[in-house]
């Protein structure tokens, strides 16, 4: 009972810590809202003798500012693009705070549970990587759904063009008749070109948000057709047919490599499973792996061999189509 109370207190403390860190790193957005209202009402212009400031707050969106965490993550790549592709409302700052909170909570829980001290850092790192794994899985699922919807969207646009609609109306039709994520992306292209952005730039932005080769083919075909002319409806039909044939070939490959993928999953899961079973049945048999120098070398060697085996199996069964 006492251990349960301690664990609950630790969880509440970690949650409060994560919330406070997120609030500190959030930044002050109220001042930006007040500046926008002042500019819209003309109050700031009256104070500045009618001169428009160079760093006008209306020229940048409210979420354009970067916190210290985002500035550090920006060195690793375009982090905001990753969150856009996953279609999540989490900011990088909140994401890092959640990861740190999970890592701290996991380390505290395993320490209270009496786990060997050598395993606590590993468990904390694994817990901290859970949000990243969720984000990557969400991104992967969204991109796969988009790829599966793309042939239907291209056929719908082709029929709309043959019925006499414009290309912009085709984008709007896809946005209205289909579901997310393709409806959201095509609707964004339609809204951007309605607001004055050239269609070429809107398509380029969409291909950057959605790294799909078939979508790149579609965008290139649209740009070339607008410059040189041609039957865009026929081009869209051919691209759609090509995508469907490649999906059929990919399904055949998945069926042929299913046995290899299942064997790889069993072989990779068997050593950790046996490790946990032996640890529960006879802990003294496992302890030398963490205390004896030779046992540590054997443990490291086993982990390295597991990783090499996983990479080899992935290389064998992962056939690109």
Buried (B, 14 or more C-beta within 10 A) or exposed (E): EEEEEEBEEBBEEBEEBBEEBBEEBEBEEEEBEEBBEBBEEEEBBEEEEEEEEEEEBEEEEEEEEBBEBBEEBEEEEEBBEBBBBBBBEBBBBBBBBBBBBBBBBBBBBBBEEEBEEEEBEEBBEEBBBBBEEBBBEBBEEBBEBBBEBBBBBBBBBBBBBBEEBEBBBBBBBBBEEBEBBBBBBBBBBBBBBEEEEEBBEBBBBBBEBBEBEBBBBBBEBBBEBBEEEEEBBEBBBBBBEBBBEBBEEEEEBEEEBEEEBEEBEEEBEEBEEEBEEEBEEEEEEBEBBEEEEEBBEEBEEEEEEBEEBBEEBEEEBEEEE
